[in-house]
Each structure stands twice: as structure tokens, then as C-alpha cells.
Amino acid sequence: MAKVKSAWGIDIGQCALKAIKLRSLEGQCQVEALDIIEYPKNLSDPEANRQQLIADAMVKFLSGHSVLGSSVCIAAPGQTGFTRFVKLPPVEPKRIPDIVRFESEQQIPFPIDEVIWRWQTFANPNSPELEVGIFAMKKLDVASVLNHFLNLEIDVDVVQMAPLALYNFMKYDDQVAPEGATLLADIGADKTDLVVSDGS
């Protein structure tokens, strides 16, 4: 019998905590649970106690769901992150990490020791150039998101910027057109994330 793997995706929004549990069985992804816990006040309300509203929603979520045995993946607001795509000239593969680090230090608008950053290469078979995506968040912003979970002793496996999570879902669900542009708009209570893919 195949082992069932499951993961919770949790998003602390301005109006509600949203959570979805997915499980993978024999290569298929299935929704096992879904919950939306609205706050009594929006987090952006001047009279709202942001930390308390989030903590109360987390406790309510945990009273109805267990995260034990599942991966926990959380979304970080897109506006707290930095994303840049750069093209590299053809180089030996072993030189790519050093070149990317140099580019990251030039591109990221914060001291490199104050951020958590990662990179991903994107190869185009029709071009000798290599495109690299550089993704960064300030350590303080990551800690701010993580603290809501650590205070309740929830181990977090993945922190991902919300726009990247949306793109990854689009890619997984075959919603990215192989040619032309694909646009996804996520309209929230206080911000809108736009994800545009050229299909390559």
C-alpha cells in the first residue's frame, strides 16, 4: 500500500486565516480539509490587536485540526519579499553559484546578511543564456511570520512568498500556457498580487 503524504498550507490574511490540507496518494493530489477562520476585525483596523487576533485564530484552527504527521507550509506576503530575474551569459556550471551570489549582492536592496535568499535556474532550450530567479526576504520579516507558529510549537517546513506559491500551483495544475502570457490576479483585502508567466 502506498504511503500517504499530507501537507497543510496556511495563509494568515488580513481578514481571515485560511488553511488547506492536501494529501498525495499514488501521484494524485487531493484536498482533505479546508478551513477559513475569519477575525472579528480586519488586521488593518487601527483598533485591532493584530497579534491577539492571529493567535486566537490559530488556537481555533488547532482545536479542529491536527498538523501532526503533515508538512506545514506557510505563505509570506508578497510585498515583504524581493524577486528578480537576471540572465547569465553561457558559463561553466561550476561557476554559476559564484556568479549568482555576486548578482544577488548587487540586486537585493538590503545587506545580504540581513536576508534569507535562494535562487533557481531556468534554462531555455532555444537560448544559450541561462535565466536565474533570485528570491529574498528580510530575516526579520520571516521571523515575524514564523513566530505565530513557533509560539504554538508548530514546526514549519516551508515558508514561501504567496505569489510564488500561486505560480507553483498554476504550474502544477497545468494552468501556465506553453506559449503566450498567463496572468493570475489574487485580489486580497489590502493588496493585489499579479503573477505573469511567459510560458518559458
C-alpha positions in Angstrom: 0.0 0.0 0.0 1.3 3.4 -0.9 2.3 5.8 1.9 0.0 8.8 2.2 1.8 12.1 2.4 0.0 15.2 3.5 0.7 18.9 3.9 -1.1 21.9 5.4 -0.9 25.2 3.5 -1.7 28.1 5.8 -2.1 31.8 4.9 -2.5 34.5 7.5 -4.6 37.0 5.6 -5.9 40.5 6.6 -9.5 39.2 7.1 -9.0 35.5 7.9 -6.7 32.6 8.5 -7.0 30.2 5.6 -5.8 26.6 5.6 -6.0 23.7 3.3 -4.8 20.2 3.8 -3.6 18.2 0.7 -2.6 14.6 0.5 -0.7 12.8 -2.1 -1.7 9.2 -2.9 -0.3 7.4 -5.9 0.7 10.6 -7.7 -2.7 12.3 -7.2 -3.2 15.4 -5.1 -6.4 15.5 -3.1 -8.0 18.1 -0.8 -8.6 16.5 2.6 -9.6 19.5 4.6 -10.3 23.2 4.2 -10.9 25.9 6.8 -11.4 29.7 6.8 -11.4 31.4 10.2 -12.5 35.0 10.0 -11.2 37.5 12.5 -13.6 39.7 14.4 -11.8 42.7 13.0 -9.5 43.1 10.0 -5.9 43.1 10.9 -5.5 46.6 9.3 -8.1 48.1 11.6 -6.4 50.7 13.8 -8.2 49.3 16.9 -7.3 45.6 16.1 -4.8 43.8 18.3 -3.1 42.1 15.4 -1.1 39.5 17.4 -4.0 38.5 19.5 -6.4 38.1 16.6 -3.9 35.9 14.8 -3.2 33.9 18.0 -6.9 33.3 18.6 -7.5 32.2 15.0 -4.5 29.8 15.3 -5.9 28.3 18.5 -9.3 27.9 16.9 -7.8 26.2 13.9 -5.8 23.8 16.1 -8.9 22.9 18.1 -10.4 21.5 14.9 -7.4 20.1 13.1 -4.2 18.3 13.8 -1.0 19.2 12.0 0.9 16.2 13.4 2.4 14.0 10.7 1.9 16.6 8.0 4.2 19.1 6.5 3.3 22.7 7.3 3.8 25.2 4.6 3.0 28.9 5.2 2.6 31.9 2.9 4.5 35.1 3.4 3.1 38.3 1.9 4.5 39.1 -1.5 5.2 42.7 -0.6 7.7 41.6 2.1 9.8 39.7 -0.5 12.1 40.6 -3.3 12.1 38.8 -6.7 14.4 39.5 -9.6 15.2 37.5 -12.8 18.6 38.0 -14.4 20.2 36.5 -17.5 23.6 35.0 -17.2 26.0 34.5 -20.1 27.0 31.0 -21.0 29.4 29.8 -18.3 30.7 26.6 -16.8 28.1 25.1 -14.5 30.5 25.2 -11.5 30.8 29.0 -11.8 27.1 29.6 -11.6 26.8 29.8 -7.8 29.6 32.4 -7.5 28.1 34.5 -10.3 24.6 34.2 -8.7 25.9 35.3 -5.3 27.6 38.3 -6.9 24.4 39.2 -8.8 22.4 38.8 -5.6 24.6 41.1 -3.7 24.2 43.7 -6.5 20.4 43.2 -6.9 19.0 42.7 -3.4 18.4 46.1 -1.9 19.4 45.0 1.6 22.6 43.9 3.2 23.0 40.2 2.2 23.5 39.1 5.8 20.0 40.6 6.7 18.1 38.4 4.3 17.3 34.8 3.6 17.7 34.3 -0.1 17.5 31.4 -2.7 17.9 31.1 -6.4 16.6 28.9 -9.2 17.9 28.5 -12.7 15.6 28.4 -15.7 17.0 27.0 -18.9 15.5 27.7 -22.4 16.5 25.1 -25.0 16.3 27.8 -27.7 18.8 30.1 -26.0 22.4 29.7 -24.8 21.7 32.2 -21.9 20.6 31.0 -18.5 18.0 32.8 -16.6 18.2 32.9 -12.8 15.4 33.8 -10.4 16.7 35.4 -7.2 14.2 35.4 -4.2 14.8 37.1 -0.9 13.1 38.1 2.3 14.4 40.0 5.3 15.2 37.7 8.2 13.0 39.9 10.5 10.0 39.5 8.2 10.4 35.7 8.1 10.7 35.6 11.9 7.6 37.7 12.2 5.6 35.2 10.2 7.2 32.2 11.8 6.6 33.4 15.4 2.8 32.9 15.1 3.5 29.2 14.6 6.5 28.7 16.9 4.5 30.2 19.8 2.2 27.3 19.4 5.0 24.8 18.9 4.1 24.1 15.3 7.1 23.2 13.2 7.1 24.9 9.8 8.6 23.1 6.9 8.2 25.6 4.1 7.9 29.4 4.0 7.1 30.7 0.5 6.1 34.1 -0.8 2.4 34.0 -1.7 2.9 34.9 -5.4 5.4 32.1 -5.8 3.1 29.7 -4.2 0.3 30.7 -6.6 2.6 30.3 -9.5 3.7 26.9 -8.4 0.1 25.8 -8.1 -0.7 27.2 -11.6 2.3 25.2 -12.9 1.3 22.0 -11.0 -2.3 22.3 -12.3 -1.2 22.8 -15.9 -2.6 26.4 -16.0 0.5 28.0 -17.4 0.2 28.4 -21.2 3.2 27.0 -23.0 3.1 29.9 -25.4 1.9 33.5 -24.8 1.3 35.0 -21.4 -0.6 33.7 -18.4 -1.8 36.1 -15.8 -3.1 35.3 -12.3 -4.6 38.0 -10.1 -5.0 37.4 -6.4 -7.2 40.2 -5.1 -6.9 40.4 -1.3 -8.4 42.8 1.3 -5.5 45.2 1.2 -3.3 44.2 -1.7 -3.3 42.5 -5.1 -0.7 40.1 -6.3 -0.2 39.7 -10.0 1.7 36.8 -11.4 2.7 36.9 -15.1 4.3 33.9 -16.9 5.5 34.0 -20.4 5.3 30.2 -20.6 9.1 29.6 -20.9 
